[in-house]
Amino acid sequence: MKIDTPQQIIDDYDKMLWSVKSKEMYRLLKDLRGHQYILSSHAFGDAHHITLNQSALDHGTSFSEDDLREFLEQQNHTEIEISPIKAGIEDCFMQMIS
C-alpha cells in the first residue's frame, strides 16, 4: 500500500483509465476481463472502469476507444458508452490491491 495524501495518491496514478457502459453490464464486465489488452476491469456504480495492459501495447500496438467499441460490437453489446476519465481515490486503491 501507500501512505500519502489522497490528492497525491490520485496525482500519482499513471494508467490510462476509461469508463465503459453497455446495456448488459454483467456480460460487459466478463467480456472486458477477457480482452488481451485490458489489464483490469472493475465495477464502479453504473459503469466499469478499465485500464489497458501497457506491456501488451508497448510493442508498437495501439488500442483506441474505437478499437474497444468494435470489439464490444462484435460481442453483440449495444448502447455502448466509452470515455476517458480521471482516476479517483477508489481507482487508485483498486490499482494498489491488484
C-alpha positions as CSV (number, residue, x, y, z in Angstrom):
1,M,0.0,0.0,0.0
2,K,1.0,3.6,0.1
3,I,1.0,6.4,2.6
4,D,0.4,9.9,1.2
5,T,-2.4,12.5,0.9
6,P,-5.4,11.4,-1.1
7,Q,-4.7,14.0,-3.7
8,Q,-1.1,13.0,-4.1
9,I,-2.1,9.3,-4.5
10,I,-4.6,10.4,-7.2
11,D,-1.9,12.6,-8.9
12,D,0.5,9.6,-8.9
13,Y,-2.0,7.4,-10.8
14,D,-0.2,6.6,-14.1
15,K,-2.6,4.4,-16.0
16,M,-4.9,5.3,-18.9
17,L,-8.4,4.9,-17.4
18,W,-11.7,4.6,-19.3
19,S,-15.3,4.3,-18.1
20,V,-17.3,1.8,-20.1
21,K,-21.0,1.1,-20.2
22,S,-23.4,-1.1,-22.2
23,K,-26.9,-2.4,-21.9
24,E,-25.8,-5.7,-20.3
25,M,-23.3,-4.7,-17.6
26,Y,-22.6,-8.1,-16.1
27,R,-21.8,-9.6,-19.5
28,L,-19.8,-6.5,-20.3
29,L,-17.6,-7.0,-17.3
30,K,-16.9,-10.6,-18.3
31,D,-16.1,-9.6,-21.9
32,L,-13.8,-6.7,-20.7
33,R,-11.9,-9.0,-18.4
34,G,-11.3,-11.5,-21.2
35,H,-9.7,-9.0,-23.6
36,Q,-6.0,-9.3,-24.1
37,Y,-5.3,-5.5,-24.0
38,I,-7.3,-4.8,-20.8
39,L,-5.3,-5.1,-17.6
40,S,-8.1,-4.5,-15.1
41,S,-11.9,-4.0,-15.2
42,H,-13.9,-3.1,-12.0
43,A,-17.5,-2.2,-11.5
44,F,-17.9,1.4,-10.3
45,G,-21.5,2.4,-9.8
46,D,-23.2,2.4,-13.1
47,A,-20.0,1.9,-15.2
48,H,-16.9,-0.3,-15.4
49,H,-13.5,1.3,-15.1
50,I,-10.8,-0.3,-17.2
51,T,-7.1,0.1,-17.5
52,L,-5.0,-1.0,-20.5
53,N,-2.3,-3.6,-20.4
54,Q,0.6,-1.4,-21.3
55,S,3.1,-4.3,-21.7
56,A,0.9,-5.7,-24.5
57,L,0.8,-2.3,-26.1
58,D,4.4,-1.3,-25.9
59,H,5.3,-3.5,-28.9
60,G,4.0,-1.0,-31.5
61,T,0.4,-2.0,-30.8
62,S,-2.2,0.7,-30.4
63,F,-5.6,0.3,-28.8
64,S,-8.2,3.1,-29.0
65,E,-11.7,3.7,-27.9
66,D,-12.8,2.9,-31.4
67,D,-11.0,-0.5,-31.2
68,L,-12.7,-1.3,-27.9
69,R,-16.1,-0.2,-29.4
70,E,-15.6,-2.5,-32.4
71,F,-14.7,-5.4,-30.1
72,L,-17.8,-4.8,-27.9
73,E,-20.0,-4.6,-31.0
74,Q,-18.5,-7.9,-32.2
75,Q,-19.6,-9.3,-28.8
76,N,-23.1,-8.0,-29.6
77,H,-23.1,-5.3,-27.0
78,T,-25.5,-2.4,-27.5
79,E,-25.8,1.1,-26.1
80,I,-22.0,1.3,-25.7
81,E,-20.5,4.3,-23.9
82,I,-16.7,4.7,-23.6
83,S,-15.0,7.7,-22.2
84,P,-11.6,8.5,-20.8
85,I,-11.8,9.6,-17.1
86,K,-9.5,10.8,-14.4
87,A,-8.8,8.5,-11.5
88,G,-10.5,8.9,-8.2
89,I,-9.2,7.5,-4.9
90,E,-11.2,4.3,-5.4
91,D,-9.4,3.7,-8.7
92,C,-6.1,4.2,-7.0
93,F,-7.0,1.7,-4.2
94,M,-8.0,-0.9,-6.8
95,Q,-4.7,-0.5,-8.6
96,M,-2.8,-0.9,-5.4
97,I,-4.5,-4.1,-4.3
98,S,-4.4,-5.8,-7.7
